[in-house]
Amino acid sequence: MTSTLVTGGAGFIGAHLVQELLTKGQYVRVLDNFSTGKRERLDAFGNQIEVIEGDIRSQQSVREAVAGVDAVLHQAAMPSVPRSVEDPITSNDVNVGGTLNVLNAAREAGVRRVVNASSCSVYGASETIPKTEDMAPEPISPYAVTKLTGEHYCHVFSYLYGLETVSLRYFNVFGPGMDPSSNYAAFISLFVEGMIAGRPLTINGDGSIMRDFTYVQNIVDANMRALQAEGVSGQVFNVGCGENCTLNEVVSVLKELIGTDSVISHGPERTGDVKRSRADVSKACEMLGYEPRVTMREGLERTVLWFKGD
């Protein structure tokens, strides 16, 4: 039986990956310190998974977690641009130091492959769209710097030590299981939950920011393919839908789906936010066999149903 470690497995994306791995009959181990991940996300799996409570900043915890596994899906991070702006030191410690710990422990333990969660934020302020992997990164937040550094470490460990690594640049992930209560909650989770409750809501900026919102199942599919694809070690891939729309357009669709007329106001822009983003996913399609099967609208429909409890 293939065994896979999911770091950050109690997080939003991590828990979806755990579910998919179990569906495929794999042995699954989770490493999480539950600082942002939620234990209840793992409760449904019961004794189907092994859970190690530990921090990726601890070499001992990471070594324990990687022992005997075939592969690692590395999701654990401090996953927030605003939080990284407020606390760049911790962001670096977790996202850079923690990733280095995972890679080094995986190398020592003879792990076959590490799939690393990166971010479209590495492209930064560039106005060029779509974003292609050969573009020069222009990070404008500490979070983006940490994710780019993690990619570089993955490439180095592939080049120097022969550890197979793949980095996936996620584009604005959303879907069931998102937490709208966090101080750093994602835009879609906040707005779906708020509109269902009928609360007034605030968009940061004028709503013209453009994003490639990507349903979480597309991210899961990309990770599964990145575990198995041949000839991709050391590579970086965009994972998105290849579409983009403004925040105002998303709000319009949500109003239609939810049947609400929540009052929407506009506040100041968030520091470090990128203005325009859309993925060119042709490299992932060609080399990983990736295909964004769930469109943004279909993903929004599924997300609204989940928040409503239907």
Secondary structure, DSSP 8 states (H G I E B T S, - for coil): --EEEEETTTSHHHHHHHHHHHHTT-EEEEEE--SSS-HHHHHTTGGGEEEEE--TT-HHHHHHHHTT-SEEEE--S---HHHHHH-HHHHHIIIIIHHHHHHHHHHHHT-SEEEEEEEGGGGTT---SSB-TTS-----SHHHHHHHHHHHHHHHHHHHH--EEEEEEE-SEE-TT--TTSTT--HHHHHHHHHHHT--EEEESSS--EE--EEHHHHHHHHHHHHH-SS-TTEEEEES-S--EEHHHHHHHHHHHHT----EEEE---TT--SB--B--HHHHHHH-----S-HHHHHHHHHHHHHT-
